[in-house]
């Protein structure tokens, strides 16, 4: 499947085990194809470097580099004005549309409430793993 993974899933996979980590493992083993933008990568880095997470800076750099290597990086071809109720989440939708993905995987209620956007299903890691 072609997927966009939301920032919160990358952060959860880095810090804890569980379904978010299983989602990343599917990308690593080539089962799923990941699409990402530079903006999303920067947001992942920014969130993981927040003091509250106390994440190892070198570990975060390595993680971002690993994501870059396994993902298909693209530049969003469109700008969405009225997608998510949280405008910051529109970058995830833009990436999904540009990459013509099957799923956006997120834990963010502002995206999950949409359920689908331009034909892209928006679901939690748990739901995704149950479907696949």
Buried (B, 14 or more C-beta within 10 A) or exposed (E): BBBBBBBBBBBBBBEEEEBBBBBBEBBEEEEBBBBBBEBBBEBBBEBBEEEEEEBEEEEBEEBBEEBEEBBEBBEBEEEBEEBBEEEEBBBBBBBBBBBEBBBBBBBBEBBBEBEEBEEBBBBBBBBBBEEE
